[in-house]
Amino acid sequence: MVARDRWARRKRAAFKNNAQRSTLNVQRPTPPVALTIAGSDSSAGAGIQADLKTFSAFGVYGLTAVTCIVAEIPGKVSRIEPLSSGIVREQIEVLVKNFQIGAIKTGLLCSAEIISAVANTIRGTGRMSAPRIPVVIDPVIVATSGDPLLEPAAIEAYEKELFPLATLITPNLYEAERLLGTEIKDRQAMHHAGKELEREFGTAFLLKGGHLPGDAATDLLFIDGKIVEFSAPKAFGVATHGTGCTYSAAITAGLASGLALEEAIRRAKKFVTESIAQHFRWTSPSGKNLDALRHSF
């Protein structure tokens, strides 16, 4: 009886081990791959960290090329320290050589030198010829507060070197104002600005209108001479950061997965709206609320 029980236990254990090995050997589908070239946010609500969370939410494997280290919390940047353009370039080169990247996005690039290095490296990979890899540029020029983040030389490098590689450029209104040298105070000005940006730079622009007054956050896509609107209710009383990073990363995830541009934007708009509405909130020792996006459906 004891011998029979011992034999039965061994048989069950062998069956369990075989089942586990069989599960491990199952061939799973290879996920699409996207690369983000951006800064590292210590509070993990924006930058590289927000991009990776967003990619993961869409089932996309995220690669990173870090451009700078940012010491910050929601609502306050303490310090930004750029990496060398050489290590930024090498990160991109080694990834492009070894991964089948489906789409690239850029975020905070810190300096004219880094912007030039990113543009030259992407161009030199050979991925800009057919079939061309989609590139989404989130031109992090001005903070949500309206404070400038880049010197004029860096903005010029964006315009001359990186923008020509873009599939889509996603400025907020402050950034569009800096690019055009004019104020954008209402929807009519927004329409005019978007048309001018598309004409001047020869690529699609998604102009984000969340800073305009009103109950809706309305973004306008300017592409091939037409305008497509994407609108969602605003979430008031939520002081998040990283919305632009998350939005552009969600668009990039869609393009890496094979979605058409308008479909990728529509899905991304829904995702970022829900991420804001379902935000996390903590209270700091000083009593200040710290809000962060919840990167999930």
C-alpha positions in Angstrom: 0.0 0.0 0.0 2.8 2.4 0.9 4.7 1.5 -2.2 1.6 2.1 -4.3 1.1 5.5 -2.8 4.7 6.4 -3.3 4.4 5.4 -7.0 1.2 7.5 -7.4 2.9 10.5 -6.0 5.9 10.1 -8.3 3.6 9.7 -11.3 1.7 12.9 -10.4 4.9 14.8 -9.9 6.3 13.6 -13.2 3.0 14.6 -14.9 3.2 18.1 -13.4 6.8 18.6 -14.4 6.0 17.5 -18.0 3.1 19.9 -18.1 5.2 22.8 -16.9 7.9 22.0 -19.4 5.3 21.8 -22.1 3.9 25.2 -21.2 7.4 26.7 -21.2 8.0 25.3 -24.7 4.9 26.8 -26.2 5.8 29.2 -29.0 4.2 32.5 -28.1 3.7 35.3 -30.7 6.5 37.8 -31.0 5.2 41.2 -29.8 5.7 44.3 -31.9 8.7 46.5 -30.9 8.9 50.2 -30.4 11.8 52.4 -29.5 11.6 55.6 -27.3 14.4 58.1 -27.3 13.8 60.4 -24.3 14.8 61.4 -20.8 14.5 59.4 -17.6 11.9 60.8 -15.1 12.8 59.9 -11.5 9.1 60.1 -10.5 8.2 57.7 -13.3 5.2 59.6 -14.5 6.7 61.0 -17.8 9.6 60.3 -20.1 11.1 56.9 -20.7 9.1 55.4 -17.8 5.8 56.6 -19.0 6.6 55.4 -22.5 7.5 51.9 -21.3 4.3 51.7 -19.2 2.3 52.8 -22.3 4.0 50.3 -24.6 3.3 47.5 -22.2 -0.3 48.4 -21.9 -0.7 47.9 -25.6 1.3 44.7 -25.7 4.3 46.3 -27.4 7.9 45.5 -26.3 9.6 48.8 -25.5 13.3 49.7 -26.2 14.9 52.8 -24.7 17.7 55.2 -25.6 18.1 57.6 -22.6 19.1 61.2 -23.5 19.1 62.8 -20.0 18.4 62.2 -16.4 15.7 64.3 -14.8 15.3 64.7 -11.1 11.6 65.7 -10.7 8.3 65.1 -9.1 4.9 66.0 -10.5 4.8 69.8 -10.9 8.5 70.4 -10.2 11.7 69.7 -12.1 14.8 70.0 -9.8 17.6 69.2 -12.3 18.2 67.9 -15.8 21.5 66.4 -16.7 22.1 65.4 -20.3 24.1 62.3 -21.3 26.8 62.6 -24.0 25.6 62.5 -27.6 28.0 59.6 -28.2 26.2 57.3 -25.7 22.8 58.4 -27.1 24.0 57.5 -30.6 25.4 54.1 -29.5 22.2 53.1 -27.7 20.2 53.7 -30.9 22.7 52.0 -33.2 22.9 48.8 -31.2 19.1 48.5 -30.9 18.4 49.1 -34.5 21.0 46.5 -35.6 19.5 43.8 -33.4 15.7 44.4 -33.2 13.0 44.6 -35.8 11.7 48.0 -34.6 8.2 48.8 -35.7 8.1 52.5 -34.7 10.3 55.2 -33.0 9.3 58.1 -30.8 11.3 60.9 -29.4 10.7 62.9 -26.3 13.0 65.2 -24.3 16.3 65.5 -26.3 17.9 68.3 -24.1 20.3 69.9 -26.6 21.1 70.7 -30.2 24.0 68.3 -30.1 21.8 65.4 -29.0 19.0 66.3 -31.5 21.6 66.2 -34.3 23.0 62.9 -33.0 19.5 61.4 -32.9 18.6 62.6 -36.4 21.9 61.5 -38.0 21.7 58.1 -36.3 18.2 57.4 -37.4 19.0 58.6 -40.9 22.1 56.5 -41.0 20.4 53.2 -40.0 18.8 52.9 -43.5 15.4 52.6 -41.9 14.2 55.8 -43.6 14.0 54.1 -47.0 11.0 52.0 -48.1 9.5 50.4 -46.1 10.0 53.5 -43.9 9.8 53.1 -40.2 7.3 55.5 -38.6 8.8 58.2 -36.4 6.7 60.2 -33.9 8.3 63.4 -32.7 7.0 64.8 -29.4 9.0 68.1 -29.5 9.5 68.7 -25.8 10.3 72.4 -26.2 8.1 74.0 -23.5 6.9 72.6 -20.2 3.2 72.3 -19.3 3.7 75.4 -17.2 4.8 77.3 -20.3 8.5 77.5 -19.2 11.0 76.9 -22.0 13.1 73.7 -21.9 15.4 74.2 -24.9 17.7 76.9 -26.2 17.0 78.4 -29.7 19.8 76.4 -31.3 18.1 73.2 -30.2 14.8 74.3 -31.7 16.6 75.1 -34.9 18.1 71.6 -34.9 14.6 70.1 -34.5 13.4 72.0 -37.5 16.3 71.4 -39.9 17.4 67.9 -38.9 14.7 65.9 -37.1 11.4 67.2 -38.4 12.2 66.0 -42.0 12.3 62.4 -40.7 8.9 62.6 -38.9 5.8 60.7 -39.7 3.9 62.8 -37.1 4.9 65.8 -34.9 2.8 66.3 -31.7 3.3 69.8 -30.2 1.2 71.3 -27.5 0.0 74.9 -28.1 3.0 76.5 -26.3 5.4 74.5 -28.5 3.5 75.4 -31.6 3.7 79.1 -30.6 7.5 78.8 -30.3 7.7 77.1 -33.7 5.6 79.7 -35.4 6.4 82.8 -33.3 2.8 83.6 -32.8 0.1 83.2 -30.2 -2.6 80.6 -30.3 -5.5 81.7 -28.1 -8.6 80.0 -29.7 -9.8 77.3 -32.1 -9.5 79.6 -35.1 -5.9 80.4 -34.4 -5.3 76.7 -33.8 -6.7 75.9 -37.3 -4.4 78.5 -38.8 -1.4 77.4 -36.9 -1.8 73.7 -37.8 -2.2 74.5 -41.5 0.9 76.7 -41.4 3.0 74.0 -39.6 2.0 71.3 -42.0 2.8 73.6 -45.0 6.1 74.7 -43.6 7.5 71.3 -42.5 5.8 69.0 -45.0 4.6 66.4 -42.6 1.5 65.6 -40.4 1.0 67.6 -37.2 -1.2 66.7 -34.3 -1.8 70.0 -32.5 -2.9 69.4 -28.9 -5.5 71.8 -27.7 -5.8 70.9 -24.0 -4.5 74.3 -22.9 -7.5 76.2 -24.5 -10.4 77.1 -22.2 -13.5 74.9 -22.2 -14.7 71.5 -21.0 -13.2 69.5 -23.9 -9.6 68.7 -24.8 -9.7 68.9 -28.6 -6.7 67.9 -30.7 -6.5 68.5 -34.5 -4.6 66.4 -36.9 -3.4 68.2 -40.0 -2.5 65.7 -42.7 -2.5 65.9 -46.5 -4.4 69.2 -46.5 -7.2 67.9 -44.3 -8.1 68.3 -40.6 -9.3 65.5 -38.4 -10.6 66.3 -34.9 -10.1 64.2 -31.7 -12.0 65.4 -28.6 -12.6 64.1 -25.1 -13.8 65.7 -21.8 -11.2 67.4 -19.7 -10.5 66.0 -16.2 -10.4 69.0 -13.9 -8.6 69.1 -10.5 -5.9 66.6 -11.7 -2.4 67.9 -11.7 -0.6 65.2 -13.7 2.5 65.3 -15.8 3.6 63.1 -18.7 0.3 63.4 -20.7 2.2 64.4 -23.8 4.7 61.5 -23.4 1.9 59.0 -22.9 -0.1 60.3 -25.8 2.8 60.1 -28.3 3.9 56.8 -26.9 0.4 55.4 -27.4 0.4 56.6 -31.0 3.8 55.0 -31.5 2.5 51.7 -30.1 -0.3 51.8 -32.5 1.9 52.4 -35.5 4.3 49.7 -34.4 1.3 47.3 -34.3 0.4 48.2 -37.8 -2.5 50.6 -37.2 -3.1 53.5 -39.6 -2.2 56.9 -38.3 -5.7 58.2 -37.6 -6.7 54.9 -35.9 -3.6 55.0 -33.8 -4.3 58.6 -32.7 -8.0 57.8 -31.9 -7.0 54.8 -29.7 -4.2 56.9 -28.1 -6.6 59.7 -27.3 -8.9 57.4 -25.5 -6.0 55.8 -23.6 -4.6 59.1 -22.3 -8.0 60.4 -21.4 -8.7 57.3 -19.3 -5.2 57.4 -17.8 -5.9 60.9 -16.5 -9.4 60.1 -15.3 -8.1 57.1 -13.4 -5.0 58.8 -12.0 -3.1 57.8 -8.9 -2.9 60.3 -6.0 -0.5 60.5 -3.0 0.0 63.1 -0.4 3.6 64.3 0.2 4.9 65.0 3.8 4.3 68.7 3.2 0.6 68.0 2.4 0.8 68.5 -1.3 -1.1 66.2 -3.7 1.0 64.2 -6.1 -1.0 63.0 -9.1 0.2 60.5 -11.7 -1.3 58.9 -14.7 -2.6 55.3 -14.4 -1.2 53.7 -17.6 -3.8 51.0 -18.1 -7.2 50.4 -19.8 
